[in-house]
Amino acid sequence: MDEKLRIFLCEDDENLGMILREYLQAKGFTTDLFTDGEAGLKGFSEAKYDICLLDVMMPKKDGFTLAQDIRQINPDVPLVFLTAKTMNEDVLEGFKNGADDYLTKPFSMEVLLSRIEAILRRVKGKKPKDVPFYRIGQFMFDTQKQTLTIGEKMTKLTTKECELLTLLCAHANEVLERNYALKTIWVDDNYFNARSMDVYITKLRKLLRDDPNIEIINIHGKGYKLITQSGEDQAREEGLID
């Protein structure tokens, strides 16, 4: 690679942090290590990073709070949580805070590297550029600026929200298959990624509530369908709405 990709690493276990940093640097990444959430936030605000690795349990500022702060600065940078926690609720909390992936300690360096490379490949190839705008009922969806506008109200979408809404728009009034969406956006269609997608579908439904003629429906056993006013009656007639 011509320019080294830069990794933000926030891990309060200094020994593990140093091992991770040395490994990632040996693999060609520039890696900055921070040992608590406050130092991490200061460091993130002073440099540009391609991906963030965040420990969850940290002093001064935990990983979930740090993730929220990072998202305020850069809504698009990929986030991977590193944690000893294995409870489903904690995993879902991570995804609600914008996680792209989640690794439970102990993990192998090779697995971490493969996850990082998969996320960076996806980010590099993201944002379909063939359709810059979609009209969704009363909404205007700008896929390049990642904005959803209705009247005077404009909402900036996260990368995941934008990617998922783009797929739904590309399949408007048709079934967007669940596994296809998972593999396109999350690469892996595992349980936790599936739960993550459910969280994002819920977010998109809330964003689209300002137009009562628009809805995202569940197609039982298949996936989702973005219903616009013109396709709603047809879908009900076909008995597809749960």
N, C-alpha and C positions, 0 to 999 in steps of 0.2 A: 504494500500500500504506500502511496506517495506521502500521505500525511497520517501520522499515527492518530487513531481514534482515542478519545480521552474518557476514562472511566472515573466516576465519582464513587468512592467507597467510604461508607460510614459504618464503623464497627468498633464497639467499645472493648472487645477482647483484643488487646494490642498484639498478642502473639498470633492469633488467627488473622488479624488485619494485616500484619506484616507478611505473613505467609501468602495470603491472597494477593497482596500488592506485588510481591516478588514474582509470583507465578504469572500474573497477568502482564507484568512488564516483560517477562521472558517470552510471552506469547505476542509481543509487539504492541501492547496497549500502553499509553501513558496513563498512569493510575495515581490519583491523589487520595491519601488516607486521612480520615478524620475520626476521632475517637469519642465524640459525643455529639448530640443533635445540634446544640447551639454552635459549636465550632463548624459543624457540617453546613449549616445554613449560611454562615458567614462565608465559608469557602465556596459554596455553590453560587452565591451572589457575585463572586469576584472572578469567575471563569466560565467558559462555555464547555459543556460536557455532552457526550453522545449517549451515555447511559448511566443510570445510578443504581448502585447496590446498597441497600439500606438494612442494617440490623434493626429488629423491632424493639427489643428491650435495651434501651440506652439511657444513661443519666442525662439530666437537664432537659432533654426533649426526646420523646420516644420516636420510633421510626414512622408510625402512622401520622403523628403531628408534623414531623419533618416533611413527609410526603405532601401533606396539604400545603405547607409553606412553599415547597419546591414547585408545586403545581400553580401557585399564584405567580411565580416568577416565569416559569416555562411550562405551559400546559401540555406540551408535546413530548418532552424528554421521557424515554422509557424508564420504568421503575421496576426493580426486582427486589423483593423482600427476602432477607436471610434471617431465619429465626429457629429457635428450639421449640417453638410452640407448634402443636399439631392439631389443635382443636379446629373443627370446621368453621366455627364462628370467627376465629382469628384470621383464617384464610379469607373468608368472605369480607371481613373488615379491611383486609389488605386490598382486595379488589375494589371495594367501595372507595378507597383512597387512591384509586387510579393505577393499581399494580398491573404490570404486564406479565409478571411471572412471580413465582413463590418457591423458594427452596428451603426445606427443613433440614436443620443441622442434625447429625453430621452429613455432609454431602461430599461427593468426589469433585475434585478440581475439573476433571474432564466433563462431568455433567454440567457444572457451572459454565464452563467455556462453551459447550454446545448450545446452552440456552442463550447465552450472550450473543453468539454468532447468529442464531436463528432470529432473535429479535432485531438485530442490526440489519440483517438481510431484508427482513420484512419492512422495517422503517425506510430503508433505502429505496425499496420498490413500491412504497405506499402512495396514496393519493392518486387515484385514477384521474388523468388529466383530459380524457377525451370528452367528458361532459362537465363543463365548468359550473353550470347552474342547473338546478331543478326547481320547477314550480310545484309546490305541494299544497294544493288548495289555496289558502290565502298566504301561505309562506313562500319566501324565496330562500333557497338553500344554495349558498356559495361554497362549492367543494374545495376551492383553492384557498379562500380566506377562512374556511371552516366556521362560517356564520350562518345562523338561521334567523330570518327576519320576518316579522309580521307587523305591518303598520310602522309605528315608530320604535317598536321593541326589537332589539337585536341581541341575540345570545351567541357568545363565542363557544364553540363546541371543542371538546377534547379530541385528540386524534382518534381514539377508539369510537367515540360517539359519531364522529364524521365518517369513519370507515363503515360503520354499521348502517348508518342512515343512507350512505351512498349505495350500499348493496340493496337495501330495501327499496330505494327509489328506482334503481336499475331493474328491479323486479316488481314494480308497483302493480297492484291488483293481481299479482301472481304469487305463488308460494316461493318464499326464500327458504330453501332447505337448511335445516339447523346445522347438519354436519358440514355442508358446503361453507356456510358462514363462519363456523368455528375454524375450519382449516384455512380459509382465506385470510382471516384476521388474526386468529390466535395460533395458527400453525398446527396445534395439537388439539384434538377433540376430547380431551380427558374431562373428568368430573368437575374439577375446580374451574377449568376454563369455561365449561358449560354453565356453571353457576355464575361466573363472571359475566357471561353474555346476558343471562337473565337480569342481572343488575343493570346493565346498560340498556336493555329493552325497556325496563321500568323507567329509567331516566328519560329516554326518548319519548315515551308515552306522556310523561309529565310536560315535556317541552312542547309537545304538539297539541296539548289540551286547549290552547287558545283558539283553535279552529275545531268546532264540534263535528264537522263533517269529515275529519281525518282521524283514523285510528290504526293502531297496530294490533292485529288479532293473532291468537294462537291457532294454528292448524294442527289438530291433535295428531300426534305421532309423526308429523312432518317438519313443521317449522313455524315460520311467521309470514304474515301478509300485511303489507302497507295498503290500507284501503283508502282510496280517495272517493270523493262523492260519487263519481261516475261508476265506480266498481262495487260500491257497498251493497246495492240491491241485488246485484248478480251473485255476490258471495252468499248473501242470506238465502237466496233462492236455491243455491247449490248445496245449502246445509253445511257450509264449511266453517261457519263461525261457531266457536265453542259456546 
